[in-house]
Amino acid sequence: MGYTLLVLRINDREGQALEIQKTLTRHGCKIMTRLGLHDHGDGVCASRGTMVLQLCCSPDECEAVAADLAKIDGVKAKVVDLD
């Protein structure tokens, strides 16, 4: 098992938050670190955002987490293997 990053681009943070959270909870034991970054402009939080997850699981499991999140409309997921 290696340490892998999963980067998410989220187009509608408020509209997709519940489904994203449910998916993250299902895979919670594989997630070591979670960092959420939202776009910001003109003094207002934008609806788009980026999330970085540090995963500790097999490459196949990492891809499964990414695939589950990418099924959510407006979410893009990319696995970055640092090993």
N, C-alpha and C positions, 0 to 999 in steps of 0.2 A: 504494500500500500504506500502510495506516495502522497505528496501534498500538491494539490492541484487547485487552480483558481477557476471559478466559473463567473463570467462577467455577463450581466443582464442589462439590456437596454429596454426600458419600460416607457411606453408612449402615453399611458393614461394612469398615473399613479393612484388616483382616487378610485377610478372605476375598476381597476384590476387588483387593488390591494387585498381584498378578501380571498380571491382565488390564488394569488401568489402566496399569501400567508398559509393557506391550507396546504399547498404543495410543499412549502418549506417545512411545515410541521411534520408532514409525512416522511420527509427525508432528514429530519432534525438530527439524528445520531451521526450523520455523515458530515454535518456542517460544524466546523471548528470556529470560524470567524465569519461575521456578517457585517458588511459596511454598506450603508445606503447613502447615495449622493443624489440630490435633486437639482435640476437646473434652476437657475435663479435669474431673473431679469426684471428691470424696472421696479425693484423693491417688492416684487411679488413672487411667491413660489410658483414655478412653472409646473405644468402637469407631467412633463417628461422627467425621467430620472435614470440613474445608473445604480446597479447593485453589484458588489463584489463579494463572492463567497469563497472562503478557503475550505476545500473539501478534503476529507481524509477517508478515502475508500479506493476501491480498485478502479482502473480505467473504465471498465464496463459500467460500474455503478455511477461514476461521474457522468458518463454519457447518458445514462438513464435519467439522472436528475435534470440534466440540460434538456433532454427531450420532453420530459413532463412539463417543465416551465415554458418551453417553446410552443407547447400546445395552446397556451393561453393567448388569446387574440391580442396582438400589439406588443408581445414580448419576444425579444430576440435573445438567444443564449449562446455563448461561445465558451468552450472549455479551453483553458490555457494550462498545459502541463509543464511544470517547472523542473521536473526531474530529468 
